Amino acid sequence: MANRYTLIHLTDVHAVADGLLHGCVDSTAEFGNALDTVVAAGQTVDAIVLSGDIADQGDEPSYRLVARALEKAAGDLGAAVVVAMGNHDERGAFRSALVGDRKGGEPYDVVSWVGGLRIVTLDSTVPGEHHGELSDDQLEWLASVLAEPAPDGSVLVLHHPPIPSVLPLMDGIGLREPERLARTLAGSDVRIILAGHTHSATAGTLAGIPVWVGPGGAYAADTMAPAGRTRGIPSQAFSRVDLTGDGVITTVVPMSSAPPVYELDTEVLLSHLAGHSG
């Protein structure tokens, strides 16, 4: 039976080093709040995973802010950090300021190991464009990586979801030809695909593999906006992904500045409920 792993999945952070995102959202502070929430919970976290659109303008100062926050949180948690490129990211600045290499404009495709769990990151971005693509070379590389199963399976991370969205805007800026990725993944040990881009929590499948599109870390896309309108709303969240011995559980963690509805000692509550059962 595979070991258990807990991943914190954040996406579409859109960090801004100076000013507010869209003139109204302190996206960098929201990212810090999310990490602080995870650290304060005191729970076991094996990796922090960011699936793209990390810096809104793809600039080094924003990446450096994110890198410092990640370094502190990961150190406090004893967790690995895994990052992926998004369409707002710029490869050169992303590489130099966030991951510390000098490979410039090459696609950021990497393999990370967390114990026996293999996390594969694919760069689905097209420089200067908002839609996503995966080249033949990338898919061949992915197939070679997955040819040998990992002890505890694999997780695939990319920015552009390989499933449709209910948001009409995404029809033109989604992942092109997701069926090519499906063919590459068929029969592999990939246990879940983590993505972002849409700013709306969405679940689906590709080649029988669960796909989880995380909620926006900076703001949410309104999936019930009036017809013909596209709207971002002030709602931030991230995800917790638990890989158990025989399955995967994804949980949305909403961020709110409102006071709790209630907060009780768990053991006291369980005792109370047991006394009223039956």
Secondary structure, 3 states (H helix, E strand, C coil): CCCCEEEEEECCCCECCCCCECCCECHHHHHHHHHHHHHHHCCCCCEEEECCCCECCCCHHHHHHHHHHHHHHHHHHCCEEEECCCCCCCHHHHHHHHHCCCCCCCCCCEEEEECCEEEEECCCECCCCCCECCCHHHHHHHHHHHCCCCCCCEEEECCCCCCCCCCCCHHHHCECCHHHHHHHHCCCCEEEEEECCCCCCEEEEECCEEEEECCCCCCEECCCCCCCCCCEECCEEEEEEEECCCCEEEEEEEECCCCCCCCCCHHHHHHHHHHCCC
